[in-house]
């Protein structure tokens, strides 16, 4: 009987051209050993890593996503590009958790061009973490198609999220502690729920109901959402003319 194949994770890595990519190159030139699980995408700045890139990577069954940039205050652009990466990663983790993807599958690190050893150490640690989580869906306890549906809804919401981030989630002074303070506050939690997560829930409901009419109770079960929350969102969607509620069973027909 053949032994089960060893799990070899697929990790998509978005690396800053000026720092982290240089660190990866130095690790290779210096022959520092690390697991060969990273699939590198080279960008000019970690701040260019769009939320859509992250969601699409997981939707394509990546087991992990890594973002590597310059150390804070050392960015070649402004120098604030990597602060954008910091904010995006914090928002992405919240959304991933909401759609059922373990947020520990996403990691952001600062690695300079002269830190080949550090890059190798980060890759060892990240690879071990992803191996412990297993393939996408295993640690989440959910089938991949269900996760993909949530990720698709999140991807479609990205333009709106960017607008909200620019207008409502602005950090007054670009310091790392300010980001942790803002994104860890009760005020942010409330705003994030009202402005992002509620919209995401409605998008997921629309996606679930679009193929064919479905009972509201089935939506709640299928999306693992509280029945009362689903009913609230359905009423809102019905008022906007985006769904129709059919009879006492509250069957839903997507019309948009």
NUMIGU-167718 format. One record per residue: residue in one letter; x, y, z of N, C-alpha, C in turn. Coordinates in steps of 0.05 Angstrom, whole numbers. Layout:
<sites>
+---+--------+--------+--------+--------+--------+--------+--------+--------+--------+
! r !   n.xx !   n.yy !   n.zz !  ca.xx !  ca.yy !  ca.zz !   c.xx !   c.yy !   c.zz !
+---+--------+--------+--------+--------+--------+--------+--------+--------+--------+
! A !      X !      Y !      Z !      X !      Y !      Z !      X !      Y !      Z !
...
+---+--------+--------+--------+--------+--------+--------+--------+--------+--------+
</sites>
This chain:
<sites>
+---+--------+--------+--------+--------+--------+--------+--------+--------+--------+
! r !   n.xx !   n.yy !   n.zz !  ca.xx !  ca.yy !  ca.zz !   c.xx !   c.yy !   c.zz !
+---+--------+--------+--------+--------+--------+--------+--------+--------+--------+
! X !     17 !    -24 !      0 !      0 !      0 !      0 !     18 !     25 !      0 !
! X !     13 !     43 !    -18 !     29 !     67 !    -21 !     25 !     85 !      3 !
! X !     47 !     97 !     13 !     45 !    116 !     35 !     32 !    142 !     25 !
! X !     17 !    156 !     43 !      5 !    181 !     34 !     26 !    202 !     27 !
! X !     20 !    216 !      6 !     39 !    236 !     -4 !     42 !    259 !     16 !
! X !     66 !    268 !     19 !     72 !    290 !     38 !     59 !    316 !     27 !
! X !     46 !    331 !     45 !     34 !    356 !     38 !     55 !    377 !     31 !
! X !     55 !    387 !      7 !     73 !    408 !     -2 !     57 !    433 !     -7 !
! X !     57 !    452 !     12 !     40 !    475 !      9 !     48 !    493 !    -14 !
! X !     28 !    506 !    -25 !     32 !    527 !    -45 !     29 !    554 !    -32 !
! X !     50 !    570 !    -31 !     50 !    596 !    -18 !     56 !    617 !    -39 !
! X !     37 !    635 !    -44 !     42 !    657 !    -63 !     55 !    680 !    -48 !
! X !     78 !    689 !    -58 !     93 !    710 !    -45 !     94 !    735 !    -62 !
! X !     85 !    757 !    -51 !     87 !    783 !    -64 !    111 !    798 !    -52 !
! X !    132 !    801 !    -67 !    157 !    812 !    -56 !    164 !    839 !    -67 !
! X !    170 !    858 !    -49 !    179 !    885 !    -58 !    206 !    882 !    -73 !
! X !    207 !    896 !    -95 !    231 !    895 !   -112 !    256 !    904 !    -98 !
! X !    254 !    925 !    -81 !    277 !    938 !    -71 !    289 !    925 !    -46 !
! X !    272 !    911 !    -31 !    282 !    900 !     -5 !    278 !    869 !     -3 !
! X !    253 !    860 !     -1 !    249 !    832 !      5 !    258 !    815 !    -19 !
! X !    254 !    824 !    -43 !    263 !    808 !    -66 !    294 !    806 !    -65 !
! X !    306 !    829 !    -58 !    335 !    828 !    -55 !    344 !    809 !    -33 !
! X !    329 !    808 !    -11 !    335 !    790 !     11 !    333 !    761 !      1 !
! X !    312 !    755 !    -15 !    308 !    728 !    -26 !    331 !    721 !    -44 !
! X !    340 !    741 !    -61 !    362 !    736 !    -79 !    388 !    731 !    -64 !
! X !    392 !    746 !    -42 !    416 !    742 !    -26 !    416 !    714 !    -13 !
! X !    392 !    706 !     -4 !    390 !    679 !      8 !    398 !    658 !    -12 !
! X !    389 !    661 !    -37 !    396 !    642 !    -57 !    426 !    642 !    -64 !
! X !    437 !    666 !    -67 !    465 !    668 !    -74 !    483 !    657 !    -51 !
! X !    474 !    662 !    -27 !    489 !    653 !     -3 !    484 !    624 !      4 !
! X !    466 !    611 !    -12 !    459 !    583 !     -8 !    447 !    577 !     20 !
! X !    431 !    597 !     30 !    416 !    592 !     54 !    392 !    574 !     47 !
! X !    390 !    552 !     60 !    369 !    533 !     54 !    342 !    541 !     66 !
! X !    320 !    539 !     50 !    293 !    542 !     61 !    274 !    526 !     43 !
! X !    251 !    519 !     53 !    232 !    502 !     38 !    224 !    516 !     11 !
! X !    222 !    500 !    -10 !    217 !    511 !    -37 !    187 !    513 !    -43 !
! X !    172 !    525 !    -25 !    143 !    526 !    -28 !    133 !    553 !    -38 !
! X !    151 !    573 !    -39 !    143 !    600 !    -46 !    141 !    604 !    -76 !
! X !    119 !    615 !    -86 !    116 !    622 !   -114 !    117 !    653 !   -115 !
! X !    139 !    664 !   -125 !    145 !    692 !   -122 !    132 !    709 !   -144 !
! X !    119 !    731 !   -135 !    110 !    752 !   -153 !    124 !    777 !   -145 !
! X !    139 !    789 !   -163 !    156 !    812 !   -157 !    141 !    838 !   -163 !
! X !    138 !    855 !   -144 !    126 !    881 !   -147 !    145 !    903 !   -139 !
! X !    140 !    927 !   -149 !    158 !    949 !   -142 !    155 !    958 !   -112 !
! X !    132 !    952 !   -100 !    128 !    961 !    -73 !    107 !    943 !    -60 !
! X !    110 !    936 !    -34 !     91 !    920 !    -20 !     64 !    934 !    -18 !
! X !     64 !    961 !    -20 !     39 !    976 !    -20 !     22 !    971 !    -45 !
! X !     34 !    959 !    -65 !     19 !    953 !    -90 !      4 !    926 !    -88 !
! X !      7 !    913 !    -66 !     -8 !    887 !    -62 !    -37 !    894 !    -56 !
! X !    -53 !    892 !    -76 !    -82 !    898 !    -74 !    -96 !    876 !    -58 !
! X !   -118 !    884 !    -45 !   -134 !    864 !    -31 !   -144 !    842 !    -50 !
! X !   -149 !    850 !    -75 !   -159 !    831 !    -95 !   -138 !    810 !   -100 !
! X !   -112 !    818 !   -100 !    -91 !    798 !   -105 !    -92 !    776 !    -83 !
! X !    -96 !    784 !    -58 !    -96 !    766 !    -36 !   -120 !    747 !    -38 !
! X !   -144 !    758 !    -43 !   -168 !    741 !    -45 !   -167 !    722 !    -69 !
! X !   -156 !    732 !    -91 !   -155 !    715 !   -115 !   -134 !    692 !   -111 !
! X !   -113 !    698 !    -97 !    -93 !    677 !    -92 !   -105 !    654 !    -77 !
! X !   -120 !    661 !    -56 !   -133 !    640 !    -40 !   -156 !    626 !    -56 !
! X !   -170 !    642 !    -72 !   -191 !    630 !    -89 !   -180 !    610 !   -109 !
! X !   -155 !    614 !   -117 !   -141 !    595 !   -135 !   -128 !    572 !   -119 !
! X !   -136 !    569 !    -94 !   -127 !    547 !    -76 !    -99 !    549 !    -66 !
! X !    -88 !    573 !    -64 !    -63 !    577 !    -50 !    -67 !    570 !    -21 !
! X !    -48 !    556 !     -9 !    -50 !    549 !     19 !    -41 !    571 !     37 !
! X !    -25 !    590 !     27 !    -16 !    613 !     42 !     -9 !    636 !     24 !
! X !     -9 !    660 !     35 !      0 !    684 !     20 !     20 !    699 !     38 !
! X !     42 !    706 !     25 !     63 !    721 !     39 !     68 !    748 !     26 !
! X !     69 !    769 !     42 !     76 !    796 !     32 !    102 !    804 !     45 !
! X !    122 !    811 !     29 !    147 !    819 !     40 !    155 !    847 !     30 !
! X !    161 !    865 !     48 !    168 !    892 !     41 !    191 !    903 !     56 !
! X !    198 !    928 !     50 !    219 !    942 !     64 !    211 !    947 !     93 !
! X !    230 !    951 !    110 !    224 !    958 !    138 !    209 !    985 !    138 !
! X !    191 !    988 !    157 !    176 !   1012 !    159 !    194 !   1037 !    161 !
! X !    187 !   1058 !    147 !    202 !   1083 !    144 !    225 !   1080 !    125 !
! X !    230 !   1056 !    113 !    251 !   1053 !     94 !    240 !   1048 !     65 !
! X !    214 !   1053 !     61 !    202 !   1049 !     35 !    215 !   1068 !     15 !
! X !    218 !   1059 !    -10 !    229 !   1076 !    -31 !    209 !   1096 !    -42 !
! X !    184 !   1093 !    -33 !    162 !   1110 !    -44 !    149 !   1125 !    -21 !
! X !    153 !   1151 !    -20 !    140 !   1171 !     -2 !    155 !   1177 !     24 !
! X !    163 !   1162 !     43 !    165 !   1132 !     44 !    142 !   1120 !     60 !
! X !    120 !   1114 !     46 !     96 !   1105 !     60 !     83 !   1081 !     47 !
! X !     94 !   1070 !     26 !     82 !   1048 !     12 !     77 !   1024 !     30 !
! X !     98 !   1018 !     47 !     94 !    994 !     64 !     74 !    998 !     86 !
! X !     68 !   1023 !     93 !     46 !   1028 !    112 !     19 !   1020 !     99 !
! X !     17 !   1025 !     73 !     -7 !   1016 !     58 !     -9 !    985 !     60 !
! X !     14 !    972 !     57 !     14 !    943 !     59 !      5 !    934 !     87 !
! X !     14 !    948 !    107 !      6 !    941 !    135 !    -24 !    944 !    139 !
! X !    -35 !    966 !    130 !    -64 !    970 !    133 !    -80 !    950 !    117 !
! X !    -71 !    944 !     92 !    -85 !    925 !     75 !    -85 !    897 !     88 !
! X !    -62 !    889 !     99 !    -60 !    862 !    111 !    -78 !    860 !    135 !
! X !    -81 !    881 !    151 !    -99 !    880 !    174 !   -128 !    878 !    165 !
! X !   -135 !    893 !    145 !   -163 !    891 !    134 !   -167 !    863 !    122 !
! X !   -148 !    854 !    106 !   -151 !    828 !     93 !   -155 !    805 !    113 !
! X !   -140 !    806 !    135 !   -143 !    785 !    155 !   -171 !    784 !    167 !
! X !   -183 !    808 !    171 !   -210 !    809 !    182 !   -230 !    797 !    162 !
! X !   -226 !    803 !    137 !   -245 !    794 !    117 !   -241 !    764 !    112 !
! X !   -216 !    755 !    111 !   -211 !    726 !    108 !   -225 !    710 !    131 !
! X !   -222 !    720 !    155 !   -234 !    706 !    178 !   -265 !    705 !    174 !
! X !   -276 !    727 !    164 !   -305 !    729 !    161 !   -316 !    709 !    141 !
! X !   -300 !    704 !    119 !   -310 !    685 !     99 !   -300 !    657 !    104 !
! X !   -287 !    653 !    127 !   -280 !    626 !    135 !   -252 !    617 !    130 !
! X !   -234 !    634 !    119 !   -206 !    627 !    115 !   -190 !    635 !    139 !
! X !   -174 !    616 !    149 !   -157 !    621 !    173 !   -138 !    645 !    167 !
! X !   -140 !    667 !    182 !   -124 !    690 !    176 !    -94 !    685 !    180 !
! X !    -87 !    664 !    194 !    -58 !    658 !    197 !    -46 !    648 !    171 !
! X !    -62 !    643 !    151 !    -51 !    636 !    125 !    -39 !    660 !    110 !
! X !    -45 !    684 !    120 !    -33 !    708 !    108 !    -12 !    720 !    127 !
! X !     11 !    726 !    116 !     33 !    736 !    133 !     47 !    760 !    119 !
! X !     52 !    780 !    135 !     67 !    804 !    125 !     93 !    806 !    141 !
! X !    115 !    810 !    128 !    141 !    813 !    141 !    158 !    834 !    127 !
! X !    175 !    847 !    143 !    194 !    867 !    132 !    221 !    854 !    130 !
! X !    232 !    853 !    106 !    259 !    841 !    102 !    275 !    859 !     83 !
! X !    298 !    868 !     92 !    315 !    885 !     75 !    331 !    868 !     56 !
! X !    343 !    882 !     36 !    359 !    868 !     16 !    383 !    855 !     27 !
! X !    392 !    864 !     51 !    416 !    852 !     63 !    409 !    830 !     84 !
! X !    384 !    822 !     85 !    376 !    803 !    106 !    369 !    776 !     93 !
! X !    388 !    764 !     80 !    384 !    738 !     68 !    378 !    717 !     89 !
! X !    392 !    717 !    111 !    388 !    698 !    132 !    359 !    701 !    143 !
! X !    351 !    726 !    148 !    324 !    731 !    159 !    303 !    720 !    139 !
! X !    307 !    725 !    113 !    287 !    715 !     94 !    285 !    685 !     96 !
! X !    307 !    671 !     97 !    306 !    642 !     99 !    292 !    633 !    125 !
! X !    297 !    647 !    147 !    284 !    640 !    172 !    254 !    644 !    171 !
! X !    246 !    666 !    158 !    217 !    672 !    155 !    204 !    650 !    138 !
! X !    217 !    641 !    117 !    206 !    620 !    100 !    204 !    594 !    114 !
! X !    224 !    587 !    131 !    223 !    563 !    147 !    198 !    564 !    166 !
! X !    195 !    587 !    179 !    174 !    590 !    199 !    146 !    589 !    185 !
! X !    144 !    604 !    163 !    118 !    605 !    149 !    111 !    578 !    137 !
! X !    130 !    564 !    125 !    125 !    538 !    114 !    116 !    518 !    135 !
! X !    129 !    519 !    158 !    121 !    502 !    180 !     92 !    508 !    189 !
! X !     86 !    534 !    190 !     59 !    542 !    199 !     38 !    532 !    179 !
! X !     43 !    536 !    153 !     23 !    527 !    133 !     21 !    497 !    132 !
! X !     43 !    483 !    136 !     41 !    453 !    137 !     25 !    444 !    160 !
! X !     27 !    458 !    183 !     11 !    451 !    207 !    -19 !    456 !    202 !
! X !    -25 !    476 !    186 !    -53 !    483 !    180 !    -65 !    463 !    159 !
! X !    -47 !    453 !    142 !    -56 !    434 !    121 !    -66 !    449 !     97 !
! X !    -75 !    435 !     77 !    -85 !    448 !     52 !   -109 !    467 !     59 !
! X !   -112 !    486 !     42 !   -134 !    505 !     45 !   -161 !    490 !     49 !
! X !   -175 !    497 !     71 !   -200 !    484 !     77 !   -199 !    463 !     99 !
! X !   -175 !    452 !    103 !   -173 !    430 !    123 !   -174 !    441 !    151 !
! X !   -159 !    462 !    158 !   -160 !    473 !    185 !   -186 !    489 !    188 !
! X !   -197 !    499 !    166 !   -222 !    514 !    168 !   -247 !    496 !    171 !
! X !   -244 !    470 !    163 !   -266 !    452 !    165 !   -288 !    458 !    146 !
! X !   -281 !    470 !    123 !   -300 !    477 !    102 !   -291 !    468 !     75 !
! X !   -309 !    461 !     57 !   -301 !    453 !     30 !   -291 !    478 !     15 !
! X !   -271 !    473 !     -2 !   -259 !    495 !    -17 !   -279 !    511 !    -33 !
! X !   -299 !    498 !    -47 !   -318 !    515 !    -62 !   -333 !    535 !    -45 !
! X !   -339 !    527 !    -20 !   -352 !    546 !     -2 !   -334 !    570 !      4 !
! X !   -309 !    564 !      9 !   -290 !    586 !     14 !   -286 !    603 !    -11 !
! X !   -286 !    591 !    -34 !   -283 !    606 !    -59 !   -306 !    625 !    -64 !
! X !   -330 !    616 !    -57 !   -353 !    633 !    -60 !   -351 !    658 !    -42 !
! X !   -342 !    654 !    -17 !   -338 !    677 !      0 !   -316 !    696 !     -9 !
! X !   -295 !    684 !    -20 !   -273 !    700 !    -30 !   -281 !    715 !    -55 !
! X !   -298 !    704 !    -72 !   -308 !    717 !    -95 !   -325 !    742 !    -87 !
! X !   -342 !    738 !    -67 !   -358 !    760 !    -57 !   -340 !    783 !    -46 !
! X !   -319 !    775 !    -32 !   -300 !    795 !    -21 !   -286 !    809 !    -44 !
! X !   -278 !    795 !    -65 !   -264 !    807 !    -88 !   -282 !    827 !   -101 !
! X !   -307 !    821 !   -105 !   -325 !    840 !   -118 !   -330 !    865 !   -101 !
! X !   -324 !    863 !    -76 !   -329 !    886 !    -58 !   -304 !    904 !    -55 !
! X !   -282 !    895 !    -67 !   -256 !    910 !    -63 !   -258 !    939 !    -70 !
! X !   -269 !    947 !    -93 !   -270 !    976 !    -99 !   -285 !    992 !    -76 !
! X !   -306 !    981 !    -66 !   -320 !    994 !    -44 !   -303 !    995 !    -19 !
! X !   -289 !    973 !    -13 !   -272 !    973 !     11 !   -250 !    994 !      9 !
! X !   -239 !    997 !    -14 !   -218 !   1018 !    -18 !   -229 !   1046 !    -12 !
! X !   -253 !   1051 !    -21 !   -265 !   1077 !    -17 !   -270 !   1081 !     13 !
! X !   -280 !   1061 !     27 !   -284 !   1063 !     56 !   -258 !   1067 !     70 !
! X !   -238 !   1052 !     62 !   -212 !   1054 !     75 !   -200 !   1082 !     73 !
! X !   -203 !   1093 !     49 !   -192 !   1120 !     44 !   -207 !   1142 !     60 !
! X !   -234 !   1138 !     62 !   -250 !   1159 !     75 !   -254 !   1155 !    105 !
! X !   -255 !   1130 !    114 !   -263 !   1126 !    142 !   -241 !   1113 !    159 !
! X !   -222 !   1099 !    147 !   -202 !   1084 !    162 !   -174 !   1097 !    160 !
! X !   -174 !   1123 !    157 !   -149 !   1137 !    153 !   -134 !   1139 !    179 !
! X !   -108 !   1132 !    179 !    -91 !   1134 !    203 !    -79 !   1162 !    202 !
! X !    -82 !   1178 !    224 !    -74 !   1206 !    223 !    -43 !   1209 !    220 !
! X !    -28 !   1192 !    232 !      1 !   1194 !    231 !     13 !   1166 !    225 !
! X !     30 !   1164 !    205 !     40 !   1138 !    196 !     61 !   1127 !    215 !
! X !     52 !   1114 !    236 !     69 !   1100 !    255 !     56 !   1073 !    260 !
! X !     73 !   1052 !    263 !     63 !   1025 !    266 !     43 !   1023 !    290 !
! X !     50 !   1036 !    312 !     33 !   1034 !    336 !      6 !   1046 !    331 !
! X !      4 !   1066 !    313 !    -21 !   1079 !    307 !    -40 !   1060 !    292 !
! X !    -28 !   1043 !    275 !    -43 !   1024 !    259 !    -55 !   1003 !    278 !
! X !    -38 !    993 !    296 !    -48 !    973 !    315 !    -69 !    984 !    334 !
! X !    -66 !   1010 !    341 !    -85 !   1023 !    359 !   -112 !   1026 !    345 !
! X !   -111 !   1035 !    319 !   -136 !   1039 !    305 !   -150 !   1013 !    299 !
! X !   -136 !    994 !    287 !   -148 !    969 !    278 !   -155 !    951 !    302 !
! X !   -145 !    957 !    325 !   -152 !    941 !    349 !   -172 !    954 !    367 !
! X !   -183 !    976 !    358 !   -202 !    991 !    375 !   -231 !    982 !    372 !
! X !   -247 !    986 !    393 !   -275 !    979 !    391 !   -290 !    996 !    371 !
! X !   -281 !   1021 !    368 !   -294 !   1039 !    348 !   -289 !   1028 !    320 !
! X !   -265 !   1018 !    314 !   -260 !   1007 !    288 !   -277 !    982 !    284 !
! X !   -279 !    965 !    304 !   -295 !    941 !    302 !   -324 !    947 !    294 !
! X !   -335 !    968 !    306 !   -362 !    976 !    300 !   -365 !    986 !    272 !
! X !   -346 !   1004 !    264 !   -347 !   1014 !    237 !   -343 !    992 !    216 !
! X !   -324 !    974 !    222 !   -318 !    953 !    203 !   -342 !    935 !    199 !
! X !   -356 !    929 !    221 !   -380 !    913 !    219 !   -402 !    927 !    201 !
! X !   -406 !    953 !    207 !   -427 !    967 !    193 !   -421 !    973 !    164 !
! X !   -395 !    980 !    159 !   -388 !    990 !    132 !   -377 !    968 !    114 !
! X !   -366 !    947 !    125 !   -353 !    926 !    109 !   -368 !    899 !    111 !
! X !   -369 !    889 !    136 !   -378 !    861 !    139 !   -408 !    858 !    133 !
! X !   -424 !    878 !    139 !   -452 !    876 !    131 !   -455 !    876 !    101 !
! X !   -440 !    892 !     87 !   -440 !    893 !     58 !   -431 !    866 !     47 !
! X !   -410 !    855 !     59 !   -400 !    829 !     50 !   -420 !    807 !     54 !
! X !   -434 !    808 !     77 !   -455 !    787 !     82 !   -477 !    789 !     61 !
! X !   -485 !    813 !     54 !   -505 !    816 !     33 !   -495 !    806 !      6 !
! X !   -470 !    811 !      0 !   -459 !    801 !    -25 !   -458 !    771 !    -26 !
! X !   -451 !    759 !     -3 !   -451 !    729 !     -1 !   -479 !    718 !     -4 !
! X !   -499 !    731 !      8 !   -527 !    723 !      6 !   -535 !    724 !    -23 !
! X !   -529 !    746 !    -37 !   -536 !    748 !    -65 !   -523 !    726 !    -82 !
! X !   -498 !    720 !    -76 !   -485 !    699 !    -91 !   -497 !    671 !    -86 !
! X !   -505 !    667 !    -61 !   -517 !    641 !    -54 !   -545 !    638 !    -67 !
! X !   -560 !    660 !    -68 !   -587 !    659 !    -78 !   -589 !    661 !   -109 !
! X !   -568 !    671 !   -122 !   -569 !    677 !   -150 !   -576 !    653 !   -168 !
! X !   -564 !    629 !   -163 !   -570 !    607 !   -182 !   -599 !    598 !   -183 !
! X !   -613 !    599 !   -160 !   -641 !    590 !   -160 !   -654 !    599 !   -134 !
! X !   -681 !    601 !   -133 !   -694 !    609 !   -108 !   -687 !    591 !    -85 !
! X !   -683 !    602 !    -62 !   -674 !    586 !    -39 !   -687 !    597 !    -13 !
! X !   -693 !    580 !      6 !   -705 !    589 !     31 !   -685 !    604 !     48 !
! X !   -694 !    623 !     62 !   -677 !    639 !     79 !   -663 !    622 !    100 !
! X !   -676 !    602 !    110 !   -664 !    584 !    130 !   -640 !    569 !    118 !
! X !   -643 !    562 !     92 !   -621 !    549 !     79 !   -597 !    567 !     75 !
! X !   -602 !    593 !     70 !   -581 !    612 !     68 !   -566 !    614 !     94 !
! X !   -580 !    616 !    116 !   -568 !    619 !    142 !   -550 !    595 !    148 !
! X !   -560 !    571 !    141 !   -544 !    546 !    146 !   -521 !    545 !    127 !
! X !   -526 !    550 !    102 !   -505 !    547 !     81 !   -482 !    567 !     85 !
! X !   -488 !    591 !     94 !   -467 !    611 !     98 !   -458 !    613 !    127 !
! X !   -469 !    597 !    144 !   -462 !    597 !    173 !   -466 !    625 !    185 !
! X !   -489 !    637 !    179 !   -496 !    663 !    189 !   -520 !    661 !    207 !
! X !   -522 !    678 !    228 !   -546 !    677 !    245 !   -571 !    683 !    229 !
! X !   -593 !    668 !    235 !   -618 !    671 !    220 !   -628 !    699 !    222 !
! X !   -625 !    712 !    246 !   -635 !    739 !    249 !   -619 !    759 !    232 !
! X !   -594 !    754 !    229 !   -577 !    771 !    212 !   -584 !    768 !    183 !
! X !   -589 !    743 !    175 !   -597 !    738 !    147 !   -624 !    752 !    141 !
! X !   -643 !    750 !    160 !   -669 !    763 !    156 !   -666 !    793 !    153 !
! X !   -649 !    805 !    169 !   -644 !    834 !    168 !   -633 !    842 !    141 !
! X !   -613 !    827 !    132 !   -601 !    833 !    106 !   -621 !    829 !     83 !
! X !   -637 !    808 !     85 !   -657 !    803 !     64 !   -677 !    825 !     62 !
! X !   -685 !    835 !     84 !   -704 !    858 !     84 !   -692 !    882 !     71 !
! X !   -667 !    887 !     77 !   -653 !    910 !     65 !   -650 !    906 !     35 !
! X !   -642 !    882 !     27 !   -639 !    876 !     -2 !   -666 !    878 !    -17 !
! X !   -687 !    869 !     -3 !   -714 !    871 !    -15 !   -722 !    900 !    -19 !
! X !   -717 !    917 !      1 !   -723 !    945 !     -1 !   -709 !    958 !    -24 !
! X !   -685 !    949 !    -30 !   -669 !    960 !    -52 !   -676 !    947 !    -79 !
! X !   -695 !    928 !    -79 !   -703 !    916 !   -104 !   -683 !    896 !   -114 !
! X !   -665 !    886 !    -97 !   -644 !    868 !   -107 !   -652 !    838 !   -103 !
! X !   -671 !    833 !    -85 !   -682 !    806 !    -82 !   -712 !    808 !    -79 !
! X !   -726 !    786 !    -83 !   -754 !    785 !    -78 !   -760 !    763 !    -57 !
! X !   -777 !    770 !    -37 !   -784 !    751 !    -17 !   -811 !    738 !    -25 !
! X !   -811 !    712 !    -26 !   -834 !    698 !    -37 !   -849 !    682 !    -15 !
! X !   -871 !    694 !     -7 !   -888 !    680 !     12 !   -878 !    678 !     40 !
! X !   -892 !    662 !     57 !   -885 !    659 !     85 !   -859 !    645 !     89 !
! X !   -851 !    628 !     70 !   -825 !    614 !     73 !   -801 !    631 !     67 !
! X !   -806 !    655 !     60 !   -784 !    675 !     54 !   -765 !    663 !     35 !
! X !   -776 !    654 !     13 !   -758 !    644 !     -9 !   -747 !    668 !    -24 !
! X !   -722 !    665 !    -31 !   -708 !    687 !    -43 !   -702 !    683 !    -72 !
! X !   -708 !    703 !    -88 !   -701 !    702 !   -117 !   -684 !    725 !   -123 !
! X !   -659 !    720 !   -132 !   -641 !    742 !   -139 !   -650 !    754 !   -165 !
! X !   -652 !    781 !   -166 !   -661 !    794 !   -190 !   -639 !    812 !   -201 !
! X !   -615 !    812 !   -189 !   -593 !    829 !   -199 !   -567 !    814 !   -195 !
+---+--------+--------+--------+--------+--------+--------+--------+--------+--------+
</sites>
